């Protein structure tokens, strides 16, 4: 997937609140998808979870990421998998 410029993915959560979760900008980390408002790559979260670390540990190590962003990203991932399987 290739993006030029800046892409911000906004998700409406189940609570009805709008969240800015993902930012892809060629000027930030060479276009690596990051949590909006940070320089923390999304892949870092998945790496933590894959090795058995908790969301709490991830948030302690990356305090610029908000819990709502993590939950929103996991919801996006879950919905994407459900769409693929259906």
Protein Blocks (a to p, Z undefined) as FASTA:
>chain_A
ZZehjaddddddfkopacdfbdcdfkggghpacdehiacdfklmmmmmmnopafklmmmm
mmmbcfklmmmmmmmmmmmmmmmmZZ
